[in-house]
Amino acid sequence: MKVAIVVFDGVLALDVAGPLDVFAEANNFLLPDQQYEITLIGMRAGSVQCSNGLELTVGIDYLHYKEQPELLLVAGGPKLPDVTPLPGFLQWLKTKAEGSRRFGSVCNGAFLLGHAGLLDGKEVTAHWHDVNRLAVQFPEADVQPDKIFVRDGSLFTSAGVTAGVDLCLALVTEDWGHEIALRVAKRLIVYIRREGGQSQYSPYLAVGPKEETVVAKVLRYVTDHISEQLSIEQLADAVGVSRRTFSRIFAKHANMTPSAFVEQMRVDFSRKLLEETDLPLKTVAFRCGFHSASQMRAIFTRRLDTTPREYRQRFRDQAIANPQKEPFHLSTPTRAKSILPTRAYRVGPQESLILRRSTTAAMLSTKEPSTA
């Protein structure tokens, strides 16, 4: 099966390596005439430099690629949303995509598909950082902001970075069945299908202890009052501005509304308690400011596509399956990205560790309600 992956200078290495490894592992279980034949296609032949400095060898440029792939994928890159593609390339991309059995993108590679007019009227997704911009730039597309990957007919789009692995596992499942895809997933030590949406994998919204930005002040206030019912007026007072000014400034800097921010913080805190304690769900809900366990369940399901009980059980199952691993700390970047959610600002690991310890202590010291 001929597979073409479009790459370019500044491409995200994992957007390419993830799909390549899925297909390479799948080939170990397939007959020679069934195997995936991968071609990297660039703006020019030779090599491209990834955003992390790694160089990839590209055997052919798009102008000289005359074959028709059965699968065409476009990788993403940190600067891709700002790129204005050449008209000739967009016409080539549109022609090859429409002639393929399936086509799609990894991460924000969806922007190139959008420029080629391939997203109109389609359900699509992209990296959480870029979905709002994608929706604004291509209003005819139905952007699904919290999906790991989306299929709409022959079009497949995925969220950021490692979500390309999820996407390609789904393609292998479609091609050769669940058993082959499961073998590949086991070889790569990944889930055959992840539960939950991509918001649970976004960087933890953390700030340094001395920061005085609007978002930093709100974060500290919400952290200290997470069990309370918080209003916009309270948050505005904590920052020292009017309600109207606060809503405008906060949305600009946090890329979300204050109410969405508070809700996400409650989900973040509840996940930590579910991971680290055996507290009843009703108690977890109270300590994190939800009206009830049923409200927490509804918000969990909407945001993470899983229930609090299922989340806790899955987390425990992982711990049992990997007893040799050290306890989780935010100073371990690979674990931090897969456990702690929320959007926005990146900070150093030491600052994140300070925040994690202080917020955990605050949650565990909150008093129980006087009634059941």
C-alpha positions in Angstrom: 0.0 0.0 0.0 1.5 3.3 -1.1 1.6 6.0 1.6 2.9 9.5 1.1 3.7 11.8 4.0 4.2 15.5 3.2 7.1 17.1 5.2 8.8 20.5 5.2 11.4 22.5 7.0 10.2 23.0 10.6 8.1 19.9 10.6 7.5 18.4 14.0 9.6 15.2 14.2 7.0 13.1 16.0 4.3 14.0 13.5 6.4 12.1 11.0 8.1 9.5 13.2 4.9 8.4 14.9 3.1 7.3 11.7 6.3 5.9 10.3 6.8 3.6 13.3 3.2 2.5 13.3 3.4 1.4 9.7 6.9 -0.1 10.1 5.7 -2.2 13.0 2.6 -3.2 11.1 4.8 -4.4 8.3 6.4 -7.0 10.6 3.0 -8.8 10.7 2.1 -8.4 7.0 3.1 -10.3 3.9 5.5 -8.5 1.5 2.7 -7.6 -1.0 0.5 -6.3 1.8 3.1 -4.0 3.4 3.0 -0.2 3.7 5.4 1.6 1.3 6.2 5.0 2.7 7.5 8.0 0.8 8.4 11.3 2.3 7.6 14.1 0.0 9.0 17.6 0.4 9.0 21.0 -1.2 12.4 19.9 -2.5 14.4 16.7 -2.6 17.3 16.3 -0.2 16.7 16.9 3.4 14.4 18.9 5.7 15.2 20.1 9.2 12.6 19.3 11.9 11.7 21.9 14.5 13.9 20.0 17.0 16.9 20.1 14.7 16.7 16.6 13.5 17.2 16.1 9.7 15.1 13.9 7.6 16.1 12.6 4.2 13.5 13.3 1.5 13.9 11.4 -1.7 11.5 13.4 -3.9 9.8 16.7 -4.2 6.1 17.1 -4.8 6.6 18.2 -8.4 8.3 15.0 -9.4 6.0 12.6 -7.4 3.9 11.2 -10.1 2.4 8.2 -8.3 -1.1 8.2 -6.8 -0.8 7.1 -3.1 -3.7 5.2 -1.5 -3.0 7.2 1.7 -1.8 10.8 1.8 -0.9 12.4 5.1 0.3 16.0 5.9 2.5 16.4 9.0 2.4 19.5 11.2 4.9 22.0 12.6 5.0 24.8 15.1 5.1 27.6 12.5 2.8 26.0 9.9 -0.4 28.0 10.7 1.6 31.2 9.7 2.7 29.8 6.4 1.2 30.9 3.0 1.6 27.8 0.8 2.5 28.1 -2.9 -0.6 27.8 -5.2 1.1 25.1 -7.3 1.7 23.0 -4.2 -1.9 23.4 -3.1 -3.2 22.3 -6.4 -0.9 19.3 -6.3 -2.1 18.5 -2.7 -5.8 18.8 -3.7 -5.3 16.5 -6.8 -3.4 13.8 -4.9 -5.8 13.9 -1.9 -8.9 13.6 -4.0 -7.4 10.8 -6.0 -6.4 8.8 -2.9 -8.6 6.3 -1.0 -7.9 8.2 2.2 -6.1 11.4 3.1 -5.6 13.5 6.2 -3.3 15.4 8.6 -1.4 15.1 11.8 -1.4 18.0 14.3 -1.8 21.3 12.5 -1.1 19.8 9.1 -4.8 20.4 8.7 -4.0 24.1 7.8 -2.5 22.9 4.6 -5.6 20.8 3.8 -7.7 23.9 4.6 -5.7 26.1 2.2 -6.3 23.5 -0.5 -10.0 23.6 0.1 -10.2 20.1 1.5 -11.8 20.8 4.9 -15.0 22.6 3.7 -18.1 20.9 5.1 -16.0 18.3 7.0 -15.6 17.5 10.7 -11.9 18.0 11.6 -9.6 18.4 14.5 -6.0 19.6 15.1 -3.6 20.4 18.0 -5.5 21.9 20.9 -3.3 25.1 20.6 -4.4 25.7 17.0 -8.1 24.6 16.9 -9.5 28.0 17.5 -7.4 29.6 14.8 -8.3 26.7 12.5 -12.0 27.4 13.0 -11.6 31.1 12.4 -9.4 30.7 9.3 -11.6 28.0 7.8 -15.1 28.7 8.9 -16.6 26.2 6.5 -14.9 23.4 8.5 -16.7 21.8 11.5 -13.8 21.9 14.0 -14.0 19.4 16.8 -11.6 20.9 19.4 -11.3 18.0 21.9 -11.1 14.9 19.6 -7.9 12.8 19.4 -8.8 12.1 15.8 -11.8 12.5 13.5 -12.9 10.7 10.4 -15.2 12.3 7.9 -15.6 10.1 4.9 -12.1 9.6 3.4 -10.7 12.5 5.4 -8.8 11.7 8.7 -7.5 14.5 10.9 -5.8 14.1 14.3 -4.8 16.2 17.3 -1.2 17.1 18.1 2.0 15.2 18.1 1.5 11.6 19.5 -2.2 11.7 18.3 -0.7 10.8 14.9 0.0 7.4 16.4 -3.7 7.0 17.4 -4.7 8.0 13.9 -2.4 5.5 12.2 -3.4 2.7 14.6 -7.0 3.4 13.5 -5.9 3.2 9.9 -4.1 -0.1 10.5 -7.3 -1.4 12.3 -9.3 -0.5 9.2 -6.9 -2.1 6.9 -5.9 -5.3 8.7 -8.2 -5.7 11.7 -8.0 -5.2 15.5 -5.6 -8.0 16.1 -2.8 -6.6 14.0 -3.3 -3.1 15.3 -3.3 -4.4 18.9 0.1 -6.1 18.2 1.5 -2.9 16.9 0.2 -1.0 19.9 1.8 -3.5 22.3 5.1 -3.2 20.4 5.0 0.6 20.7 3.7 0.4 24.3 0.7 2.7 23.6 -3.1 2.3 24.0 -4.9 0.8 21.0 -7.5 3.5 21.5 -7.1 6.2 24.1 -10.1 7.3 26.2 -10.9 11.0 26.6 -10.2 14.0 24.6 -7.0 15.9 23.9 -7.6 18.6 26.5 -6.5 16.1 29.1 -3.1 16.1 27.6 -2.6 19.8 27.3 0.2 21.4 29.4 -0.8 22.1 33.0 -1.8 25.7 33.5 1.0 26.7 35.9 2.7 30.0 36.8 5.7 30.9 38.8 5.2 32.0 42.4 6.2 35.6 41.7 4.3 36.2 38.5 1.7 39.0 38.7 -0.1 38.6 35.4 -3.9 38.5 35.4 -3.8 34.7 34.7 -1.3 34.2 37.5 -3.4 36.0 40.0 -6.6 34.2 39.0 -4.8 30.8 39.1 -3.6 31.5 42.7 -7.1 32.7 43.8 -8.9 29.7 42.3 -6.3 27.4 43.8 -7.0 28.8 47.3 -10.8 28.8 46.8 -11.3 25.7 44.7 -14.0 24.3 46.9 -16.1 27.5 46.7 -18.7 28.6 44.1 -16.7 31.3 42.3 -18.3 34.2 40.4 -16.8 36.5 37.8 -17.2 39.3 40.3 -15.0 37.5 42.8 -12.3 36.8 40.2 -12.4 40.4 39.0 -12.0 41.7 42.6 -9.1 39.3 43.2 -7.3 40.9 40.2 -8.4 44.4 41.1 -10.3 45.4 37.9 -13.9 45.7 36.8 -15.9 42.7 35.7 -16.1 43.9 32.1 -12.3 44.6 32.0 -11.5 41.4 33.6 -13.5 39.2 31.2 -11.9 40.9 28.2 -8.3 40.8 29.5 -8.6 37.2 30.8 -10.0 35.8 27.6 -7.2 37.6 25.6 -4.4 36.2 27.7 -5.8 32.7 28.7 -7.5 31.9 25.4 -10.6 30.9 27.2 -13.4 32.4 29.3 -13.1 32.7 33.1 -15.9 30.2 33.6 -14.3 27.7 31.3 -11.0 28.2 33.2 -12.5 27.6 36.6 -14.3 24.5 35.3 -11.1 23.1 33.9 -9.3 23.8 37.2 -12.0 21.9 39.1 -11.5 19.0 36.7 -7.7 19.2 37.1 -8.0 19.1 40.9 -10.5 16.3 40.9 -8.2 14.2 38.7 -5.4 14.6 41.2 -7.6 13.5 44.1 -8.8 10.5 42.0 -5.2 9.5 41.3 -3.8 10.0 44.7 -6.5 9.2 47.2 -9.3 6.8 47.9 -11.8 9.5 48.8 -15.5 8.9 47.9 -16.6 10.5 44.7 -19.0 12.8 46.6 -16.1 14.1 48.8 -13.9 14.6 45.7 -16.7 16.6 44.1 -17.1 18.8 47.2 -13.5 19.5 47.7 -13.2 20.6 44.0 -16.2 22.9 44.1 -18.7 20.8 42.2 -22.4 21.0 43.3 -22.6 17.2 43.5 -21.0 14.0 42.3 -23.4 13.8 39.4 -22.3 17.3 38.2 -18.7 16.3 38.4 -19.5 13.1 36.4 -21.3 15.2 33.8 -18.5 17.6 33.4 -15.9 14.8 33.4 -17.8 13.0 30.7 -18.1 16.2 28.6 -14.5 17.2 28.9 -12.7 13.9 29.1 -15.2 11.4 27.6 -14.8 9.2 30.7 -16.4 9.2 34.1 -14.5 9.9 37.4 -14.9 6.3 38.5 -13.5 5.0 35.2 -10.7 7.5 35.3 -9.6 6.4 38.8 -9.9 2.7 37.8 -7.8 3.2 34.7 -5.2 5.1 36.6 -5.0 2.3 39.2 -4.8 -0.4 36.5 -1.8 1.4 35.0 -0.1 1.6 38.4 -0.7 -2.1 39.0 0.6 -3.0 35.5 3.8 -0.9 36.0 4.7 -1.4 39.7 8.4 -0.8 39.0 7.9 2.8 38.0 8.8 5.6 40.4 5.9 7.8 41.8 4.8 10.5 39.4 6.5 13.9 39.7 6.0 16.9 37.5 9.7 17.1 37.0 9.4 14.1 34.6 8.2 15.8 31.4 7.0 12.7 29.6 4.7 11.7 32.4 3.6 15.2 33.1 2.2 15.6 29.7 0.1 12.4 29.9 -1.4 13.0 33.3 -2.0 16.7 34.0 -4.4 18.6 31.8 -5.4 22.1 30.9 -4.2 24.6 28.4 -2.0 27.6 28.2 1.3 28.6 29.8 4.5 26.6 30.0 6.8 27.0 33.0 9.9 25.3 34.3 9.5 21.9 36.0 10.5 23.2 39.4 7.8 25.8 39.4 5.3 23.2 38.4 6.4 20.9 41.2 6.0 23.7 43.7 2.4 24.4 42.4 1.6 20.7 42.5 2.6 20.3 46.1 0.8 23.4 47.3 -2.4 22.6 45.5 -2.5 19.0 46.7 -2.1 20.2 50.3 -4.9 22.8 49.8 -7.2 20.1 48.5 -6.5 17.6 51.2 -7.0 20.1 54.0 -10.4 21.3 52.9 -13.1 20.6 55.5 -15.8 18.0 54.8 -19.4 19.2 54.5 -21.5 18.9 57.6 -24.2 17.0 55.8 -24.1 13.9 53.6 
